[in-house]
Amino acid sequence: MMLKSKAVDFMHSMSCAEIQERVRVIKTDTVYKYMKKLEKIGLVEKGAKVDRAYGYILTKEGINLLPEVKEEKEEC
């Protein structure tokens, strides 16, 4: 979901609230806890501030663990 949203550079980071909104399964504070764990092992890092909190982006290591996202072809 972060890769599909192109959250891979500083200015395209996603906040925990944005992640929670897309997942719709867990609470925002739970997303924050998971993101801190992922940050600790080097799969995500802090990006730009989003409102009052930092956003998160995928690191190269995190991207390499994910399956490739295929570009959707536009149908005419």
Backbone torsions as a table, in degrees:
resi	resn	phi	psi	omega
1	MET	NA	-41.2	177.9
2	MET	-68.8	-37.6	179.1
3	LEU	-68.2	-42.4	179.0
4	LYS	-63.6	-32.1	178.0
5	SER	-84.4	1.7	179.2
6	LYS	61.1	36.7	176.6
7	ALA	-84.5	67.2	-176.4
8	VAL	-124.9	1.1	174.5
9	ASP	-139.2	164.1	-171.0
10	PHE	-48.8	-43.9	-174.1
11	MET	-84.5	-3.7	179.6
12	HIS	-116.0	29.2	-177.7
13	SER	-70.0	158.9	179.0
14	MET	-116.9	135.0	176.7
15	SER	-77.6	164.4	176.9
16	CYS	-60.8	-36.1	179.1
17	ALA	-65.7	-39.6	177.8
18	GLU	-66.0	-40.2	177.8
19	ILE	-64.5	-46.0	-179.8
20	GLN	-61.5	-38.7	-179.9
21	GLU	-61.7	-37.6	-179.7
22	ARG	-79.1	-32.8	-179.4
23	VAL	-80.7	-42.2	177.5
24	ARG	55.7	29.7	-179.2
25	VAL	-119.7	-33.9	-174.2
26	ILE	-123.4	166.5	-179.9
27	LYS	-77.8	157.5	-179.4
28	THR	-59.8	-39.9	179.9
29	ASP	-67.4	-28.2	175.5
30	THR	-70.9	-39.8	176.3
31	VAL	-59.4	-43.3	179.9
32	TYR	-58.4	-44.4	179.9
33	LYS	-62.8	-42.8	177.7
34	TYR	-64.6	-40.7	-179.4
35	MET	-65.3	-37.6	176.9
36	LYS	-63.4	-39.6	177.8
37	LYS	-66.6	-43.1	178.3
38	LEU	-64.5	-35.3	177.7
39	GLU	-66.4	-40.7	-178.5
40	LYS	-62.1	-35.0	-179.5
41	ILE	-95.3	4.1	171.1
42	GLY	86.9	18.4	-179.9
43	LEU	-92.5	-23.8	173.9
44	VAL	-134.7	162.9	173.9
45	GLU	-144.3	164.7	-179.7
46	LYS	-69.1	140.8	176.1
47	GLY	-113.7	-146.3	-180.0
48	ALA	-70.3	157.0	176.1
49	LYS	-71.4	136.1	176.5
50	VAL	-118.6	112.3	-172.4
51	ASP	57.6	-117.3	-177.7
52	ARG	-98.4	-5.8	-175.6
53	ALA	-120.4	162.5	175.5
54	TYR	-77.6	148.4	170.9
55	GLY	-90.7	171.9	179.5
56	TYR	-125.9	148.3	176.5
57	ILE	-130.2	156.0	176.5
58	LEU	-77.3	141.4	172.8
59	THR	-86.8	171.7	176.9
60	LYS	-59.7	-38.9	178.1
61	GLU	-62.5	-41.6	178.9
62	GLY	-65.5	-41.3	179.4
63	ILE	-64.1	-41.9	-178.0
64	ASN	-65.3	-22.3	178.5
65	LEU	-80.8	-17.3	-176.2
66	LEU	-91.4	149.7	174.4
67	PRO	-66.7	154.3	-179.3
68	GLU	-62.5	138.7	176.3
69	VAL	-92.3	119.2	-179.9
70	LYS	-84.3	134.8	177.5
71	GLU	-67.1	132.6	178.5
72	GLU	-75.4	129.7	179.5
73	LYS	-81.2	136.2	177.8
74	GLU	-77.9	132.1	177.3
75	GLU	-96.5	132.7	-179.2
76	CYS	-89.8	NA	NA
